[in-house]
Amino acid sequence: MNYDTEVKKLKKHHNEMCLLYDTDICRLVGFVDGGMDYYYLIRTRAGKVMLASAVGRILPLKNILPDDNYQRMDEDFERNTAGKVEKFIHLHTTEDGKLCEGATKEEMELFEMMKDLFEIREKSLKNNTDFDRKNIEDLFPG
């Protein structure tokens, strides 16, 4: 998996309703390179923004579901505080947890907010604990 290729592919599905890991309905809002792993940045029906490991797959549902069903699902998410996010969020970091060269000001600000999250990820890897669905809603106010 290549970061730039994934960002380009996933940007086309920004804010679309998706099926995550074949079980969870979510809204795709971004993609994050955590240095050692990639993560989908998703928004749940309850409006929480979460990281989900990109080891599992995400399936955009637009043009798969009948239009009226897709539209109802999208509207249901909007009503339940899981509205759309203006920009596709993406961060690219190095294996040692630093932001890659050429990052925009917006990416640098986002990275600063997410530093704690990357530290939690490192600790969870060392302790072999689950990190895939770590809630980061405080970093992205609704």
DSSP file (Angstrom, degrees, kcal/mol; ACC not computed):
  #  RESIDUE AA STRUCTURE BP1 BP2  ACC     N-H-->O    O-->H-N    N-H-->O    O-->H-N    TCO  KAPPA ALPHA  PHI   PSI    X-CA   Y-CA   Z-CA
    1    1 A M              0   0    0      0, 0.0     2,-0.5     0, 0.0     0, 0.0   0.000 360.0 360.0 360.0 132.5    0.0    0.0    0.0
    2    2 A N     >  -     0   0    0      1,-0.1     4,-2.6     2,-0.0     5,-0.2  -0.925 360.0-140.5-111.4 130.8    1.4    3.4   -1.0
    3    3 A Y  H  > S+     0   0    0     -2,-0.5     4,-2.7     1,-0.2     5,-0.2   0.928 100.9  45.6 -55.5 -53.3    0.3    6.5    1.0
    4    4 A D  H  > S+     0   0    0      1,-0.2     4,-2.3     2,-0.2    -1,-0.2   0.884 113.8  49.8 -61.5 -39.9    0.0    8.9   -2.0
    5    5 A T  H  > S+     0   0    0      2,-0.2     4,-2.3     1,-0.2    -1,-0.2   0.917 112.3  47.8 -63.9 -43.8   -1.9    6.3   -4.1
    6    6 A E  H  X S+     0   0    0     -4,-2.6     4,-3.3     2,-0.2     5,-0.3   0.916 111.1  50.2 -64.8 -43.6   -4.3    5.7   -1.2
    7    7 A V  H  X S+     0   0    0     -4,-2.7     4,-2.6     1,-0.2    -2,-0.2   0.940 112.1  47.9 -59.8 -46.6   -4.9    9.4   -0.5
    8    8 A K  H  X S+     0   0    0     -4,-2.3     4,-0.7    -5,-0.2    -1,-0.2   0.913 116.1  44.0 -60.6 -43.6   -5.7    9.9   -4.2
    9    9 A K  H >< S+     0   0    0     -4,-2.3     3,-0.5     1,-0.2     4,-0.2   0.922 117.5  43.7 -67.2 -45.7   -8.0    7.0   -4.3
   10   10 A L  H >< S+     0   0    0     -4,-3.3     3,-2.1     1,-0.2    -2,-0.2   0.810 100.1  68.7 -75.4 -29.6   -9.8    7.8   -1.0
   11   11 A K  H >< S+     0   0    0     -4,-2.6     3,-1.6     1,-0.3    -1,-0.2   0.836  91.7  63.2 -56.5 -32.3  -10.2   11.5   -1.7
   12   12 A K  T << S+     0   0    0     -4,-0.7    -1,-0.3    -3,-0.5    -2,-0.2   0.720 106.5  44.8 -63.7 -20.2  -12.6   10.6   -4.4
   13   13 A H  T X  S+     0   0    0     -3,-2.1     3,-2.3    -4,-0.2    15,-0.3   0.128  79.8 151.0-112.3  18.5  -14.8    9.1   -1.7
   14   14 A H  T <  S+     0   0    0     -3,-1.6    15,-0.2     1,-0.3     3,-0.1  -0.290  75.8   2.9 -54.5 129.9  -14.5   12.0    0.8
   15   15 A N  T 3  S+     0   0    0     13,-3.3    -1,-0.3     1,-0.2     2,-0.1   0.481  99.1 137.5  69.7   6.1  -17.7   12.2    3.0
   16   16 A E    <   -     0   0    0     -3,-2.3    12,-2.1    12,-0.3     2,-0.3  -0.486  62.6-106.2 -80.2 153.6  -19.2    9.2    1.4
   17   17 A M  E     -A   27   0A   0     10,-0.2    44,-2.9    -2,-0.1    45,-0.5  -0.613  48.8-177.8 -74.6 135.8  -21.0    6.5    3.3
   18   18 A C  E     -AB  26  60A   0      8,-3.2     8,-2.2    -2,-0.3     2,-0.6  -0.910  32.6-124.1-136.4 160.4  -18.8    3.4    3.6
   19   19 A L  E     -AB  25  59A   0     40,-2.6    40,-2.7    -2,-0.3     2,-0.5  -0.948  30.6-156.2-104.4 118.9  -18.9   -0.1    4.9
   20   20 A L  E >> S-AB  24  58A   0      4,-3.7     4,-2.4    -2,-0.6     3,-2.1  -0.847  71.4 -12.7-102.0 128.4  -15.9   -0.6    7.2
   21   21 A Y  T 34 S-     0   0    0     36,-2.9    -1,-0.2    -2,-0.5    37,-0.1   0.761 116.5 -74.8  55.2  28.1  -14.5   -4.1    7.8
   22   22 A D  T 34 S+     0   0    0     35,-0.3    -1,-0.3    -3,-0.3     3,-0.1   0.566 131.1  60.2  65.8  10.4  -17.7   -5.5    6.2
   23   23 A T  T <4 S+     0   0    0     -3,-2.1     2,-0.4     1,-0.2    -2,-0.2   0.641  84.3  67.6-135.2 -31.1  -19.7   -4.6    9.3
   24   24 A D  E  <  -A   20   0A   0     -4,-2.4    -4,-3.7    20,-0.0     2,-0.4  -0.840  60.5-144.2-110.3 132.7  -19.8   -0.9   10.3
   25   25 A I  E     +A   19   0A   0     -2,-0.4    20,-0.4    -6,-0.2     2,-0.3  -0.776  38.2 150.3 -88.3 134.0  -21.4    1.9    8.4
   26   26 A C  E     -A   18   0A   0     -8,-2.2    -8,-3.2    -2,-0.4     2,-0.5  -0.919  46.8-107.7-151.5 173.9  -19.4    5.1    8.6
   27   27 A R  E     -AC  17  43A   0     16,-2.3    16,-2.2    -2,-0.3     2,-0.5  -0.965  32.4-131.9-110.4 127.6  -18.5    8.3    6.8
   28   28 A L  E     + C   0  42A   0    -12,-2.1   -13,-3.3    -2,-0.5   -12,-0.3  -0.683  37.6 158.8 -80.9 122.2  -15.0    8.5    5.3
   29   29 A V  E     -     0   0A   0     12,-2.9    60,-2.4    -2,-0.5     2,-0.3   0.488  56.5 -24.7-122.0  -7.7  -13.3   11.8    6.2
   30   30 A G  E     -dC  89  41A   0     11,-1.5    11,-2.7    58,-0.2     2,-0.3  -0.996  47.1-115.2 179.1-176.1   -9.6   11.2    5.9
   31   31 A F  E     -dC  90  40A   0     58,-2.5    60,-1.3    -2,-0.3     2,-0.4  -0.989  23.7-164.3-146.9 134.2   -6.5    9.0    5.8
   32   32 A V  E     -dC  91  39A   0      7,-2.9     7,-2.8    -2,-0.3     2,-0.7  -0.975  15.0-150.2-129.1 134.2   -3.5    9.0    8.2
   33   33 A D  E     -dC  92  38A   0     58,-2.8    60,-0.5    -2,-0.4     5,-0.2  -0.912  11.6-171.3 -97.8 110.5   -0.1    7.5    8.0
   34   34 A G        -     0   0    0      3,-3.0     2,-0.6    -2,-0.7     4,-0.1   0.277  47.7-105.7 -86.9  11.7    0.9    6.8   11.5
   35   35 A G  S    S+     0   0    0     58,-0.3    60,-0.1     2,-0.3     3,-0.1  -0.313 114.3  34.0  96.6 -50.7    4.5    5.9   10.6
   36   36 A M  S    S+     0   0    0     -2,-0.6     2,-0.3     1,-0.2    -1,-0.1   0.520 127.6  20.7-112.6 -10.7    4.2    2.2   10.9
   37   37 A D  S    S-     0   0    0      2,-0.0    -3,-3.0    16,-0.0     2,-0.3  -0.979  70.9-121.5-153.1 159.0    0.6    1.7    9.8
   38   38 A Y  E     -C   33   0A   0     -2,-0.3    16,-2.7    -5,-0.2     2,-0.4  -0.797  25.7-163.2-104.8 150.7   -2.1    3.5    7.8
   39   39 A Y  E     -CE  32  53A   0     -7,-2.8    -7,-2.9    -2,-0.3     2,-0.4  -0.993  18.1-133.1-135.7 140.2   -5.5    4.5    9.2
   40   40 A Y  E     -CE  31  52A   0     12,-3.3    12,-2.3    -2,-0.4     2,-0.7  -0.735  22.2-140.4 -80.9 139.3   -8.9    5.5    7.8
   41   41 A L  E     +CE  30  51A   0    -11,-2.7   -12,-2.9    -2,-0.4   -11,-1.5  -0.925  34.9 174.6-101.1 115.7  -10.2    8.5    9.5
   42   42 A I  E     -CE  28  50A   0      8,-2.7     8,-2.5    -2,-0.7     2,-0.5  -0.763  30.8-139.5-122.5 163.0  -14.0    7.9    9.8
   43   43 A R  E     -CE  27  49A   0    -16,-2.2   -16,-2.3    -2,-0.3     6,-0.2  -0.995  23.7-143.0-122.6 127.0  -17.0    9.5   11.4
   44   44 A T    >   -     0   0    0      4,-2.7     3,-2.1    -2,-0.5   -18,-0.1  -0.283  31.9 -98.3 -82.9 170.7  -19.5    7.2   13.1
   45   45 A R  T 3  S+     0   0    0    -20,-0.4    37,-0.2     1,-0.3    -1,-0.1   0.826 126.0  56.9 -56.8 -32.7  -23.3    7.6   13.1
   46   46 A A  T 3  S-     0   0    0      2,-0.1    -1,-0.3    35,-0.1    31,-0.0   0.483 122.3-107.6 -79.6  -2.4  -23.0    9.2   16.5
   47   47 A G  S <  S+     0   0    0     -3,-2.1     2,-0.3     1,-0.3    -2,-0.1   0.473  70.4 144.5  92.3   2.1  -20.6   11.9   15.1
   48   48 A K        -     0   0    0     -5,-0.0    -4,-2.7    34,-0.0     2,-0.5  -0.564  44.4-139.2 -77.7 136.7  -17.4   10.5   16.7
   49   49 A V  E     +E   43   0A   0     -2,-0.3    87,-2.0    -6,-0.2     2,-0.3  -0.849  33.6 170.8 -95.4 128.8  -14.3   10.8   14.6
   50   50 A M  E     -EF  42 135A   0     -8,-2.5    -8,-2.7    -2,-0.5     2,-0.4  -0.930  34.6-121.8-138.1 156.8  -12.1    7.7   14.9
   51   51 A L  E     -E   41   0A   0     83,-1.4     2,-0.4    -2,-0.3   -10,-0.2  -0.846  26.9-172.1 -95.5 137.6   -9.1    6.0   13.4
   52   52 A A  E     -E   40   0A   0    -12,-2.3   -12,-3.3    -2,-0.4    81,-0.2  -0.998  32.3-105.1-131.7 129.3   -9.6    2.6   12.0
   53   53 A S  E >   -E   39   0A   0     -2,-0.4     3,-1.0   -14,-0.2   -14,-0.3  -0.213  17.6-142.4 -55.2 134.6   -6.7    0.5   10.8
   54   54 A A  T 3  S+     0   0    0    -16,-2.7    -1,-0.2     1,-0.2   -15,-0.1   0.363  88.5  89.9 -80.9   5.7   -6.4    0.3    7.0
   55   55 A V  T 3  S+     0   0    0    -17,-0.3    -1,-0.2     2,-0.1     2,-0.1   0.884  87.2  57.7 -64.6 -37.4   -5.3   -3.3    7.3
   56   56 A G  S <  S-     0   0    0     -3,-1.0     2,-0.2     1,-0.1    -4,-0.0  -0.417  99.8-105.2 -83.0 168.3   -9.1   -4.0    7.0
   57   57 A R        -     0   0    0     -2,-0.1   -36,-2.9     2,-0.0     2,-0.4  -0.622  19.1-152.5-101.0 158.3  -11.0   -2.8    4.0
   58   58 A I  E     -B   20   0A   0     -2,-0.2   -38,-0.2   -38,-0.2    -4,-0.0  -0.993   9.3-160.3-125.0 133.1  -13.4    0.1    3.5
   59   59 A L  E     -B   19   0A   0    -40,-2.7   -40,-2.6    -2,-0.4     2,-0.1  -0.936  14.1-137.8-119.9 109.9  -16.0   -0.1    0.8
   60   60 A P  E     -B   18   0A   0      0, 0.0   -42,-0.3     0, 0.0   -33,-0.0  -0.451  11.7-158.3 -63.8 136.0  -17.7    3.1   -0.5
   61   61 A L    >>  +     0   0    0    -44,-2.9     4,-2.3    -2,-0.1     3,-2.1   0.582  54.2 111.1 -97.4 -11.9  -21.4    2.5   -0.8
   62   62 A K  T 34 S+     0   0    0    -45,-0.5     5,-0.0     1,-0.3   -46,-0.0  -0.418  89.9  14.2 -63.9 139.1  -22.3    5.3   -3.3
   63   63 A N  T 34 S+     0   0    0      2,-0.4    -1,-0.3     1,-0.1    -2,-0.1   0.463 120.5  71.8  69.9   3.6  -23.2    3.8   -6.7
   64   64 A I  T <4 S+     0   0    0     -3,-2.1    -2,-0.2     2,-0.1    -1,-0.1   0.731  92.7  52.9-105.9 -48.0  -23.5    0.4   -5.0
   65   65 A L  S  < S-     0   0    0     -4,-2.3    -2,-0.4     1,-0.1    -1,-0.1  -0.511 107.0 -88.1 -79.6 154.6  -26.7    1.0   -3.0
   66   66 A P     >  -     0   0    0      0, 0.0     4,-2.5     0, 0.0     3,-0.5  -0.389  43.4-114.0 -58.2 143.7  -29.8    2.2   -4.8
   67   67 A D  H  > S+     0   0    0      1,-0.2     4,-2.7     2,-0.2     5,-0.2   0.856 114.2  50.9 -51.8 -44.0  -29.7    6.1   -4.8
   68   68 A D  H  > S+     0   0    0      1,-0.2     4,-2.0     2,-0.2    -1,-0.2   0.883 111.8  47.6 -66.2 -36.8  -32.8    6.5   -2.6
   69   69 A N  H  > S+     0   0    0     -3,-0.5     4,-2.1     2,-0.2    -2,-0.2   0.921 113.5  47.6 -67.0 -43.8  -31.4    4.1    0.0
   70   70 A Y  H  X S+     0   0    0     -4,-2.5     4,-2.6     1,-0.2    -2,-0.2   0.926 111.4  50.7 -62.5 -44.7  -28.0    5.8    0.0
   71   71 A Q  H  X S+     0   0    0     -4,-2.7     4,-2.6    -5,-0.2    -1,-0.2   0.899 109.5  50.3 -61.5 -42.0  -29.5    9.2    0.3
   72   72 A R  H  X S+     0   0    0     -4,-2.0     4,-2.3     2,-0.2    -1,-0.2   0.905 111.2  49.0 -62.9 -41.4  -31.6    8.2    3.3
   73   73 A M  H  X S+     0   0    0     -4,-2.1     4,-2.2     2,-0.2    -2,-0.2   0.932 111.6  49.0 -63.1 -45.9  -28.5    6.8    5.0
   74   74 A D  H  X S+     0   0    0     -4,-2.6     4,-2.0     1,-0.2    -2,-0.2   0.914 112.8  47.3 -59.9 -45.0  -26.6   10.0    4.3
   75   75 A E  H  X S+     0   0    0     -4,-2.6     4,-2.4     1,-0.2    -1,-0.2   0.871 108.6  55.4 -65.5 -37.5  -29.5   12.1    5.7
   76   76 A D  H  X S+     0   0    0     -4,-2.3     4,-1.5     1,-0.2    -1,-0.2   0.910 108.1  48.3 -62.4 -42.5  -29.7    9.9    8.7
   77   77 A F  H  <>S+     0   0    0     -4,-2.2     5,-2.8     2,-0.2    -2,-0.2   0.910 110.2  52.3 -62.8 -42.2  -26.0   10.4    9.5
   78   78 A E  H ><5S+     0   0    0     -4,-2.0     3,-1.1     1,-0.2     5,-0.3   0.922 109.3  49.3 -59.4 -45.0  -26.5   14.2    9.1
   79   79 A R  H 3<5S+     0   0    0     -4,-2.4    -1,-0.2     1,-0.3    -2,-0.2   0.819 107.3  56.1 -64.3 -31.0  -29.4   14.2   11.5
   80   80 A N  T 3<5S-     0   0    0     -4,-1.5    -1,-0.3    -5,-0.2    -2,-0.2  -0.071 125.1 -97.1 -96.6  33.6  -27.4   12.2   14.1
   81   81 A T  T < 5S+     0   0    0     -3,-1.1     2,-0.2     1,-0.1    -3,-0.2   0.621  94.2 117.7  65.2  17.2  -24.5   14.8   14.2
   82   82 A A      < +     0   0    0     -5,-2.8    -1,-0.1   -37,-0.2    -3,-0.1  -0.361  43.3 158.5-107.2  53.1  -22.4   12.8   11.7
   83   83 A G        -     0   0    0     -5,-0.3     2,-0.1    -2,-0.2   -68,-0.1   0.017  46.7 -73.5 -67.8 178.9  -22.4   15.6    9.2
   84   84 A K        -     0   0    0      1,-0.0     2,-0.5   -70,-0.0    -1,-0.2  -0.383  38.1-129.4 -76.3 152.6  -19.8   16.1    6.4
   85   85 A V        -     0   0    0      1,-0.1    -1,-0.0    -3,-0.1    57,-0.0  -0.897  16.4-134.4-103.6 131.4  -16.3   17.3    7.0
   86   86 A E  S    S+     0   0    0     -2,-0.5     2,-0.3     2,-0.0    -1,-0.1   0.886  83.0  30.6 -56.0 -48.8  -15.3   20.2    4.8
   87   87 A K  S    S-     0   0    0     -3,-0.1     2,-0.5   -58,-0.0   -72,-0.1  -0.851  85.2-109.5-116.2 148.7  -11.8   19.0    3.8
   88   88 A F        -     0   0    0     -2,-0.3     2,-0.5   -74,-0.1   -58,-0.2  -0.647  40.4-140.1 -70.7 122.7  -10.4   15.5    3.3
   89   89 A I  E     +d   30   0A   0    -60,-2.4   -58,-2.5    -2,-0.5     2,-0.3  -0.742  30.7 164.4 -92.1 127.5   -8.0   15.2    6.2
   90   90 A H  E     -d   31   0A   0     -2,-0.5     2,-0.4   -60,-0.2   -58,-0.2  -0.989  14.5-176.3-147.3 140.3   -4.6   13.5    5.6
   91   91 A L  E     -d   32   0A   0    -60,-1.3   -58,-2.8    -2,-0.3     2,-0.5  -0.992   7.7-162.2-132.8 139.4   -1.3   13.2    7.4
   92   92 A H  E     +d   33   0A   0     -2,-0.4     8,-2.4   -60,-0.2     2,-0.3  -0.980  17.6 175.6-124.4 118.7    1.9   11.5    6.3
   93   93 A T  B     -G   99   0B   0    -60,-0.5   -58,-0.3    -2,-0.5     6,-0.2  -0.774  27.8-114.2-119.9 165.3    4.5   10.8    9.0
   94   94 A T    >   -     0   0    0      4,-3.3     3,-2.1    -2,-0.3   -58,-0.1  -0.439  39.5 -98.8 -89.2 169.7    7.8    9.0    9.0
   95   95 A E  T 3  S+     0   0    0      1,-0.3    -1,-0.1     2,-0.1   -59,-0.1   0.767 124.0  57.8 -62.3 -25.1    8.5    5.7   10.9
   96   96 A D  T 3  S-     0   0    0      2,-0.1    -1,-0.3   -61,-0.1   -61,-0.1   0.280 124.1-102.9 -90.3  13.4   10.0    7.7   13.8
   97   97 A G  S <  S+     0   0    0     -3,-2.1     2,-0.3     1,-0.3    -2,-0.1   0.667  77.5 132.3  82.8  18.2    6.7    9.6   14.2
   98   98 A K        -     0   0    0      1,-0.0    -4,-3.3   -63,-0.0    -1,-0.3  -0.754  63.2-103.8-102.5 151.9    7.8   12.9   12.6
   99   99 A L  B     -G   93   0B   0     -2,-0.3    -6,-0.2    -6,-0.2     3,-0.1  -0.513  43.8-108.9 -71.1 136.3    5.8   14.8   10.0
  100  100 A C    >   -     0   0    0     -8,-2.4     3,-0.8    -2,-0.2    -8,-0.1  -0.261  40.6 -90.1 -66.1 152.9    7.1   14.3    6.4
  101  101 A E  T 3  S+     0   0    0      1,-0.2    -1,-0.1     2,-0.0     0, 0.0  -0.232 109.1  37.7 -60.0 150.6    8.8   17.3    4.7
  102  102 A G  T 3  S+     0   0    0      1,-0.2    -1,-0.2    -3,-0.1    -2,-0.1   0.585  77.9 158.8  84.7  10.5    6.7   19.6    2.6
  103  103 A A    <   -     0   0    0     -3,-0.8    -1,-0.2     1,-0.1     2,-0.0  -0.389  39.9-119.3 -68.6 144.4    3.7   19.5    5.0
  104  104 A T     >  -     0   0    0      1,-0.1     4,-2.3    -2,-0.1     5,-0.2  -0.303  25.9-106.1 -75.5 166.5    1.2   22.3    4.8
  105  105 A K  H  > S+     0   0    0      1,-0.2     4,-2.4     2,-0.2     5,-0.2   0.909 123.3  52.6 -58.5 -43.1    0.5   24.6    7.7
  106  106 A E  H  > S+     0   0    0      1,-0.2     4,-2.3     2,-0.2    -1,-0.2   0.905 109.2  48.8 -60.9 -42.9   -2.8   22.9    8.2
  107  107 A E  H  > S+     0   0    0      2,-0.2     4,-2.6     1,-0.2    -1,-0.2   0.884 110.0  51.9 -65.3 -38.2   -1.1   19.5    8.3
  108  108 A M  H  X S+     0   0    0     -4,-2.3     4,-2.2     2,-0.2    -2,-0.2   0.911 110.7  47.7 -64.5 -41.5    1.4   20.7   10.8
  109  109 A E  H  X S+     0   0    0     -4,-2.4     4,-1.8     2,-0.2    -2,-0.2   0.921 113.4  47.8 -64.5 -43.4   -1.4   22.1   13.1
  110  110 A L  H  X S+     0   0    0     -4,-2.3     4,-1.5     1,-0.2    -2,-0.2   0.906 110.1  52.8 -63.3 -41.9   -3.3   18.8   12.8
  111  111 A F  H  X S+     0   0    0     -4,-2.6     4,-0.8     1,-0.2     3,-0.3   0.909 105.7  53.8 -60.7 -43.3   -0.1   16.8   13.5
  112  112 A E  H >< S+     0   0    0     -4,-2.2     3,-0.7     1,-0.2     4,-0.3   0.902 109.5  48.8 -58.5 -40.7    0.5   18.9   16.7
  113  113 A M  H 3< S+     0   0    0     -4,-1.8     3,-0.3     1,-0.2     4,-0.2   0.803 113.7  47.5 -67.8 -28.0   -3.0   18.0   17.9
  114  114 A M  H 3X S+     0   0    0     -4,-1.5     4,-2.0    -3,-0.3     3,-0.3   0.450  79.3  99.5 -96.1  -0.3   -2.4   14.3   17.1
  115  115 A K  H <X S+     0   0    0     -4,-0.8     4,-2.0    -3,-0.7    -1,-0.2   0.903  84.1  50.8 -53.5 -44.6    1.0   13.9   18.8
  116  116 A D  H  > S+     0   0    0     -4,-0.3     4,-2.5    -3,-0.3    -1,-0.3   0.888 106.9  55.4 -60.1 -38.6   -0.6   12.3   21.8
  117  117 A L  H  > S+     0   0    0     -3,-0.3     4,-2.2    -4,-0.2    -1,-0.2   0.911 106.7  49.1 -62.1 -42.9   -2.5    9.9   19.6
  118  118 A F  H  X S+     0   0    0     -4,-2.0     4,-2.2     2,-0.2    -1,-0.2   0.866 110.4  51.4 -65.8 -35.3    0.7    8.7   18.0
  119  119 A E  H  X S+     0   0    0     -4,-2.0     4,-2.3    -5,-0.2    -2,-0.2   0.899 109.0  50.5 -66.6 -39.9    2.3    8.2   21.4
  120  120 A I  H  X S+     0   0    0     -4,-2.5     4,-2.6     1,-0.2    -2,-0.2   0.903 109.2  52.6 -62.5 -40.4   -0.8    6.2   22.5
  121  121 A R  H  X S+     0   0    0     -4,-2.2     4,-2.2     2,-0.2    -2,-0.2   0.925 108.7  49.2 -60.8 -45.1   -0.4    4.1   19.3
  122  122 A E  H  X S+     0   0    0     -4,-2.2     4,-2.1     1,-0.2    -1,-0.2   0.919 112.5  47.6 -61.4 -43.8    3.3    3.4   20.1
  123  123 A K  H  X S+     0   0    0     -4,-2.3     4,-2.4     1,-0.2    -1,-0.2   0.900 110.6  52.0 -64.2 -40.0    2.4    2.3   23.7
  124  124 A S  H  X>S+     0   0    0     -4,-2.6     5,-2.8     1,-0.2     4,-0.5   0.869 109.1  50.3 -66.6 -34.7   -0.4    0.1   22.5
  125  125 A L  H ><5S+     0   0    0     -4,-2.2     3,-0.5     3,-0.2    -1,-0.2   0.913 112.2  47.0 -66.7 -42.1    1.9   -1.6   20.0
  126  126 A K  H 3<5S+     0   0    0     -4,-2.1    -2,-0.2     1,-0.2    -1,-0.2   0.869 118.9  40.4 -66.5 -36.2    4.5   -2.3   22.8
  127  127 A N  H 3<5S-     0   0    0     -4,-2.4    -1,-0.2    -5,-0.2    -2,-0.2   0.421 108.4-124.9 -92.4   0.9    1.8   -3.5   25.2
  128  128 A N  T <<5 +     0   0    0     -3,-0.5     2,-0.3    -4,-0.5    -3,-0.2   0.906  59.8 146.8  55.6  45.6    0.0   -5.5   22.4
  129  129 A T      < -     0   0    0     -5,-2.8     2,-0.2    -6,-0.1    -1,-0.2  -0.748  56.1 -87.7-110.6 161.4   -3.3   -3.7   23.1
  130  130 A D        +     0   0    0     -2,-0.3    -1,-0.0     1,-0.2    -5,-0.0  -0.467  50.8 153.8 -71.9 129.4   -6.1   -2.7   20.7
  131  131 A F    >   +     0   0    0     -2,-0.2     3,-2.2     3,-0.1   -80,-0.2   0.479  41.6 102.8-125.5 -14.3   -5.7    0.7   19.1
  132  132 A D  T 3  S+     0   0    0      1,-0.3   -79,-0.1   -80,-0.1    -2,-0.0   0.778  91.8  31.9 -47.8 -39.7   -7.6    0.3   15.8
  133  133 A R  T 3  S+     0   0    0    -81,-0.2    -1,-0.3   -83,-0.1   -81,-0.1  -0.061  78.9 160.2-114.5  33.2  -10.7    2.2   16.9
  134  134 A K    <   -     0   0    0     -3,-2.2   -83,-1.4   -83,-0.1     2,-0.4  -0.359  42.4-123.0 -59.5 125.5   -9.2    4.8   19.3
  135  135 A N  B     +F   50   0A   0    -85,-0.2   -85,-0.2     1,-0.1     3,-0.1  -0.569  37.7 168.0 -75.8 125.7  -11.6    7.6   19.7
  136  136 A I    >>  +     0   0    0    -87,-2.0     3,-1.8    -2,-0.4     4,-0.6  -0.025  30.0 129.1-125.0  28.8  -10.1   11.0   18.7
  137  137 A E  G >4  +     0   0    0      1,-0.3     3,-0.9     2,-0.2    -1,-0.1   0.792  65.1  65.1 -59.5 -29.0  -13.3   13.1   18.6
  138  138 A D  G 34 S+     0   0    0      1,-0.2    -1,-0.3    -3,-0.1    -2,-0.1   0.770  97.5  56.7 -65.8 -23.1  -11.8   15.8   20.9
  139  139 A L  G <4 S+     0   0    0     -3,-1.8    -1,-0.2     1,-0.2    -2,-0.2   0.732 112.0  41.5 -78.2 -21.3   -9.2   16.6   18.2
  140  140 A F  S << S-     0   0    0     -3,-0.9    -1,-0.2    -4,-0.6   -91,-0.1  -0.710  82.3-153.7-128.5  80.1  -11.9   17.3   15.6
  141  141 A P              0   0    0      0, 0.0    -3,-0.1     0, 0.0    -4,-0.0  -0.281 360.0 360.0 -59.7 138.7  -14.8   19.3   17.1
  142  142 A G              0   0    0     -5,-0.1   -59,-0.1   -57,-0.0    -4,-0.0   0.425 360.0 360.0 -59.4 360.0  -18.1   18.6   15.3
